[in-house]
Amino acid sequence: MAQTTAKFFEQLAEREHEPLLEKVTGTMRFDVKDNGRTARWLVAIKKGDLAVSRANDAADCVIRTDRATFEKIVAGKVNPFAAMLRGTIGVEGDPELVVQFQRIFRAEQS
């Protein structure tokens, strides 16, 4: 998996609390495809408290995309909700979590 994707989740895992997500509770799994393989990250959010793992567990929202698209999202070049509407990323479950979580991508650009 490319550096940008792995680094994003590593940095997210290092946080204990994200103020931008203080009103959010739920789980999101990211399935990122790269060269025929799928890497998975599970992000649990509980009123802003974050936990990241590589578990392939059920989640309230599952996002599926390719590595190139995900890295554009992380870099702030692609809006995840707009990508969902265009079908560039697949979303199962609660789309509201995508809307809430996209704040993290914008925050990474600061």
N, CA and C atoms as a LAMMPS dump frame, in Angstrom:
ITEM: TIMESTEP
0
ITEM: NUMBER OF ATOMS
330
ITEM: BOX BOUNDS ff ff ff
-5.0000000000000000e+02 5.0000000000000000e+02
-5.0000000000000000e+02 5.0000000000000000e+02
-5.0000000000000000e+02 5.0000000000000000e+02
ITEM: ATOMS id mol type element x y z
1 1 1 N 0.854 -1.173 0
2 1 2 C 0 0 0
3 1 3 C 0.899 1.234 0
4 2 1 N 0.499 2.193 -0.753
5 2 2 C 1.32 3.385 -0.915
6 2 3 C 1.451 4.151 0.401
7 3 1 N 2.509 4.922 0.463
8 3 2 C 2.854 5.671 1.671
9 3 3 C 1.752 6.613 2.141
10 4 1 N 1.116 7.329 1.218
11 4 2 C 0.122 8.326 1.607
12 4 3 C -1.041 7.687 2.368
13 5 1 N -1.533 6.578 1.875
14 5 2 C -2.654 5.894 2.517
15 5 3 C -2.26 5.379 3.892
16 6 1 N -1.168 4.649 3.95
17 6 2 C -0.715 4.09 5.229
18 6 3 C -0.412 5.197 6.237
19 7 1 N 0.236 6.248 5.786
20 7 2 C 0.581 7.354 6.677
21 7 3 C -0.671 8.026 7.232
22 8 1 N -1.686 8.188 6.398
23 8 2 C -2.931 8.795 6.859
24 8 3 C -3.51 8.005 8.029
25 9 1 N -3.605 6.681 7.874
26 9 2 C -4.192 5.866 8.93
27 9 3 C -3.284 5.765 10.149
28 10 1 N -1.982 5.788 9.955
29 10 2 C -1.056 5.787 11.094
30 10 3 C -1.235 7.06 11.915
31 11 1 N -1.319 8.196 11.25
32 11 2 C -1.508 9.461 11.959
33 11 3 C -2.868 9.513 12.641
34 12 1 N -3.875 8.969 11.989
35 12 2 C -5.196 8.928 12.587
36 12 3 C -5.185 8.064 13.85
37 13 1 N -4.464 6.961 13.803
38 13 2 C -4.372 6.051 14.955
39 13 3 C -3.677 6.703 16.147
40 14 1 N -2.751 7.624 15.882
41 14 2 C -2.012 8.286 16.956
42 14 3 C -2.865 9.281 17.742
43 15 1 N -3.954 9.711 17.163
44 15 2 C -4.841 10.659 17.845
45 15 3 C -5.662 9.914 18.888
46 16 1 N -5.902 10.552 19.973
47 16 2 C -6.792 9.97 20.972
48 16 3 C -8.186 10.579 20.856
49 17 1 N -8.232 11.801 20.367
50 17 2 C -9.505 12.499 20.262
51 17 3 C -9.428 13.487 19.102
52 18 1 N -10.504 13.565 18.329
53 18 2 C -10.58 14.512 17.226
54 18 3 C -11.767 15.451 17.47
55 19 1 N -11.491 16.714 17.836
56 19 2 C -12.557 17.666 18.13
57 19 3 C -13.559 17.846 16.979
58 20 1 N -13.119 17.681 15.748
59 20 2 C -14.025 17.843 14.607
60 20 3 C -15.102 16.763 14.556
61 21 1 N -14.903 15.689 15.316
62 21 2 C -15.855 14.575 15.31
63 21 3 C -16.524 14.365 16.666
64 22 1 N -16.557 15.399 17.495
65 22 2 C -17.103 15.26 18.851
66 22 3 C -18.567 14.849 18.89
67 23 1 N -19.311 15.102 17.834
68 23 2 C -20.727 14.732 17.809
69 23 3 C -20.977 13.461 16.998
70 24 1 N -19.918 12.745 16.674
71 24 2 C -20.028 11.567 15.814
72 24 3 C -19.719 10.296 16.594
73 25 1 N -20.556 9.289 16.39
74 25 2 C -20.309 7.957 16.928
75 25 3 C -20.662 6.959 15.836
76 26 1 N -19.738 6.058 15.531
77 26 2 C -19.976 5.042 14.518
78 26 3 C -18.675 4.405 14.092
79 27 1 N -18.78 3.417 13.221
80 27 2 C -17.587 2.753 12.692
81 27 3 C -17.565 2.866 11.177
82 28 1 N -16.359 3.053 10.662
83 28 2 C -16.149 3.135 9.215
84 28 3 C -15.032 2.178 8.836
85 29 1 N -15.276 1.409 7.787
86 29 2 C -14.218 0.554 7.265
87 29 3 C -13.864 1.048 5.874
88 30 1 N -12.582 1.171 5.638
89 30 2 C -12.074 1.611 4.344
90 30 3 C -11.425 0.411 3.664
91 31 1 N -11.956 0.017 2.511
92 31 2 C -11.393 -1.059 1.702
93 31 3 C -10.726 -0.404 0.51
94 32 1 N -9.394 -0.395 0.512
95 32 2 C -8.625 0.312 -0.512
96 32 3 C -7.896 -0.711 -1.376
97 33 1 N -8.253 -0.741 -2.659
98 33 2 C -7.654 -1.71 -3.592
99 33 3 C -6.401 -1.14 -4.233
100 34 1 N -5.408 -2.019 -4.364
101 34 2 C -4.146 -1.637 -4.985
102 34 3 C -3.513 -2.884 -5.598
103 35 1 N -3.357 -2.884 -6.903
104 35 2 C -2.741 -4.01 -7.62
105 35 3 C -3.401 -5.349 -7.29
106 36 1 N -4.718 -5.382 -7.288
107 36 2 C -5.443 -6.614 -7.062
108 36 3 C -5.578 -7.045 -5.61
109 37 1 N -5.004 -6.304 -4.708
110 37 2 C -5.1 -6.614 -3.274
111 37 3 C -5.932 -5.534 -2.59
112 38 1 N -6.581 -5.916 -1.509
113 38 2 C -7.39 -4.965 -0.753
114 38 3 C -6.831 -4.819 0.652
115 39 1 N -6.503 -3.594 1.008
116 39 2 C -6.076 -3.277 2.376
117 39 3 C -7.275 -2.682 3.094
118 40 1 N -7.444 -3.066 4.357
119 40 2 C -8.6 -2.597 5.109
120 40 3 C -8.172 -1.902 6.393
121 41 1 N -8.889 -0.831 6.693
122 41 2 C -8.719 -0.127 7.961
123 41 3 C -10.1 0.09 8.555
124 42 1 N -10.221 -0.156 9.828
125 42 2 C -11.466 0.069 10.546
126 42 3 C -11.253 1.234 11.504
127 43 1 N -12.096 2.244 11.395
128 43 2 C -12.01 3.422 12.257
129 43 3 C -13.266 3.467 13.119
130 44 1 N -13.065 3.384 14.427
131 44 2 C -14.172 3.494 15.373
132 44 3 C -14.142 4.895 15.964
133 45 1 N -15.297 5.545 15.93
134 45 2 C -15.418 6.912 16.439
135 45 3 C -16.476 6.896 17.532
136 46 1 N -16.118 7.424 18.702
137 46 2 C -17.089 7.528 19.785
138 46 3 C -16.99 8.927 20.37
139 47 1 N -17.883 9.78 19.908
140 47 2 C -17.911 11.177 20.329
141 47 3 C -16.542 11.829 20.213
142 48 1 N -15.892 11.578 19.08
143 48 2 C -14.594 12.17 18.805
144 48 3 C -13.406 11.323 19.186
145 49 1 N -13.588 10.331 20.048
146 49 2 C -12.492 9.423 20.4
147 49 3 C -12.287 8.45 19.241
148 50 1 N -11.04 8.249 18.835
149 50 2 C -10.722 7.442 17.662
150 50 3 C -9.941 6.189 18.025
151 51 1 N -10.26 5.115 17.311
152 51 2 C -9.49 3.874 17.391
153 51 3 C -9.391 3.336 15.971
154 52 1 N -8.176 3.002 15.539
155 52 2 C -7.94 2.506 14.186
156 52 3 C -7.318 1.124 14.269
157 53 1 N -7.84 0.211 13.443
158 53 2 C -7.267 -1.132 13.378
159 53 3 C -7.303 -1.613 11.931
160 54 1 N -6.729 -2.764 11.704
161 54 2 C -6.749 -3.37 10.365
162 54 3 C -7.808 -4.469 10.294
163 55 1 N -8.752 -4.464 11.212
164 55 2 C -9.778 -5.496 11.29
165 55 3 C -10.709 -5.454 10.077
166 56 1 N -11.109 -6.634 9.642
167 56 2 C -12.067 -6.763 8.554
168 56 3 C -13.442 -7.043 9.162
169 57 1 N -13.853 -6.183 10.076
170 57 2 C -15.105 -6.351 10.793
171 57 3 C -16.229 -5.569 10.116
172 58 1 N -17.444 -5.902 10.491
173 58 2 C -18.597 -5.142 10.02
174 58 3 C -18.481 -3.703 10.524
175 59 1 N -19.052 -2.77 9.761
176 59 2 C -18.992 -1.36 10.135
177 59 3 C -20.304 -0.685 9.76
178 60 1 N -20.559 0.449 10.393
179 60 2 C -21.757 1.221 10.073
180 60 3 C -21.702 1.773 8.65
181 61 1 N -20.486 2.012 8.174
182 61 2 C -20.27 2.538 6.826
183 61 3 C -19.002 1.902 6.26
184 62 1 N -19.098 1.392 5.042
185 62 2 C -17.934 0.81 4.366
186 62 3 C -17.684 1.61 3.1
187 63 1 N -16.446 2.079 2.953
188 63 2 C -16.041 2.816 1.764
189 63 3 C -15.084 1.938 0.979
190 64 1 N -15.389 1.765 -0.313
191 64 2 C -14.529 0.971 -1.187
192 64 3 C -14.061 1.841 -2.339
193 65 1 N -12.745 1.837 -2.542
194 65 2 C -12.187 2.615 -3.638
195 65 3 C -10.804 2.09 -3.978
196 66 1 N -10.231 2.626 -5.039
197 66 2 C -8.859 2.258 -5.39
198 66 3 C -7.886 3.21 -4.695
199 67 1 N -6.64 2.78 -4.61
200 67 2 C -5.616 3.553 -3.904
201 67 3 C -5.457 4.957 -4.478
202 68 1 N -5.435 5.084 -5.8
203 68 2 C -5.216 6.397 -6.42
204 68 3 C -6.314 7.379 -6.019
205 69 1 N -7.561 6.923 -6.036
206 69 2 C -8.669 7.8 -5.64
207 69 3 C -8.583 8.151 -4.166
208 70 1 N -8.293 7.154 -3.32
209 70 2 C -8.211 7.433 -1.891
210 70 3 C -7.107 8.441 -1.595
211 71 1 N -5.981 8.31 -2.265
212 71 2 C -4.883 9.252 -2.028
213 71 3 C -5.24 10.658 -2.486
214 72 1 N -6.054 10.78 -3.518
215 72 2 C -6.522 12.108 -3.934
216 72 3 C -7.464 12.691 -2.878
217 73 1 N -8.264 11.824 -2.26
218 73 2 C -9.143 12.28 -1.18
219 73 3 C -8.308 12.766 -0.001
220 74 1 N -7.311 11.971 0.392
221 74 2 C -6.44 12.345 1.512
222 74 3 C -5.696 13.645 1.215
223 75 1 N -5.303 13.834 -0.037
224 75 2 C -4.56 15.039 -0.429
225 75 3 C -5.469 16.262 -0.586
226 76 1 N -6.774 16.066 -0.455
227 76 2 C -7.696 17.186 -0.584
228 76 3 C -8.033 17.54 -2.013
229 77 1 N -7.684 16.67 -2.96
230 77 2 C -7.957 16.937 -4.379
231 77 3 C -9.329 16.426 -4.81
232 78 1 N -9.901 15.506 -4.033
233 78 2 C -11.216 14.946 -4.332
234 78 3 C -12.052 14.982 -3.063
235 79 1 N -13.273 15.484 -3.166
236 79 2 C -14.204 15.516 -2.054
237 79 3 C -14.859 14.138 -1.945
238 80 1 N -14.786 13.489 -0.775
239 80 2 C -15.327 12.139 -0.655
240 80 3 C -16.83 12.041 -0.897
241 81 1 N -17.6 13.037 -0.468
242 81 2 C -19.039 12.978 -0.693
243 81 3 C -19.35 13.135 -2.179
244 82 1 N -18.66 14.036 -2.843
245 82 2 C -18.847 14.201 -4.286
246 82 3 C -18.435 12.929 -5.025
247 83 1 N -17.352 12.296 -4.578
248 83 2 C -16.911 11.039 -5.19
249 83 3 C -17.961 9.952 -4.996
250 84 1 N -18.619 9.961 -3.852
251 84 2 C -19.688 9.002 -3.591
252 84 3 C -20.835 9.233 -4.566
253 85 1 N -21.229 10.478 -4.769
254 85 2 C -22.328 10.798 -5.682
255 85 3 C -21.985 10.445 -7.13
256 86 1 N -20.715 10.595 -7.505
257 86 2 C -20.267 10.26 -8.861
258 86 3 C -20.06 8.766 -9.052
259 87 1 N -20.019 8.017 -7.957
260 87 2 C -19.772 6.587 -8.06
261 87 3 C -18.298 6.229 -8.123
262 88 1 N -17.432 7.186 -7.856
263 88 2 C -15.985 6.934 -7.849
264 88 3 C -15.585 6.096 -6.647
265 89 1 N -16.33 6.253 -5.564
266 89 2 C -16.141 5.394 -4.396
267 89 3 C -17.464 4.698 -4.117
268 90 1 N -17.379 3.476 -3.646
269 90 2 C -18.576 2.755 -3.253
270 90 3 C -18.807 2.931 -1.767
271 91 1 N -20.044 3.127 -1.389
272 91 2 C -20.379 3.311 0.022
273 91 3 C -21.541 2.396 0.374
274 92 1 N -21.353 1.619 1.417
275 92 2 C -22.419 0.796 1.977
276 92 3 C -22.693 1.29 3.381
277 93 1 N -23.957 1.33 3.737
278 93 2 C -24.287 1.735 5.096
279 93 3 C -24.641 3.201 5.183
280 94 1 N -24.268 3.819 6.276
281 94 2 C -24.668 5.174 6.638
282 94 3 C -23.844 6.237 5.899
283 95 1 N -24.408 6.883 4.868
284 95 2 C -23.658 7.904 4.141
285 95 3 C -23.395 9.161 4.977
286 96 1 N -24.159 9.352 6.044
287 96 2 C -23.94 10.51 6.92
288 96 3 C -22.546 10.459 7.543
289 97 1 N -22.039 9.262 7.792
290 97 2 C -20.68 9.134 8.337
291 97 3 C -19.644 9.657 7.344
292 98 1 N -19.893 9.471 6.055
293 98 2 C -18.978 10.013 5.034
294 98 3 C -18.954 11.528 5.139
295 99 1 N -20.126 12.125 5.265
296 99 2 C -20.235 13.585 5.372
297 99 3 C -19.484 14.078 6.604
298 100 1 N -19.676 13.405 7.735
299 100 2 C -19.018 13.82 8.972
300 100 3 C -17.508 13.591 8.906
301 101 1 N -17.105 12.44 8.385
302 101 2 C -15.69 12.07 8.376
303 101 3 C -14.872 12.915 7.402
304 102 1 N -15.499 13.445 6.368
305 102 2 C -14.735 14.226 5.392
306 102 3 C -14.088 15.457 6.027
307 103 1 N -14.548 15.86 7.195
308 103 2 C -13.897 16.948 7.928
309 103 3 C -12.443 16.607 8.232
310 104 1 N -12.178 15.336 8.472
311 104 2 C -10.809 14.882 8.775
312 104 3 C -9.898 15.116 7.588
313 105 1 N -10.384 14.847 6.392
314 105 2 C -9.552 15.041 5.203
315 105 3 C -9.213 16.509 5.023
316 106 1 N -10.169 17.365 5.237
317 106 2 C -9.897 18.814 5.133
318 106 3 C -8.922 19.244 6.228
319 107 1 N -9.059 18.665 7.413
320 107 2 C -8.183 19.038 8.531
321 107 3 C -6.745 18.63 8.246
322 108 1 N -6.555 17.557 7.518
323 108 2 C -5.193 17.094 7.209
324 108 3 C -4.457 18.08 6.303
325 109 1 N -5.193 18.938 5.625
326 109 2 C -4.568 19.872 4.692
327 109 3 C -3.986 21.102 5.403
328 110 1 N -4.359 21.299 6.65
329 110 2 C -3.901 22.492 7.389
330 110 3 C -2.43 22.436 7.677
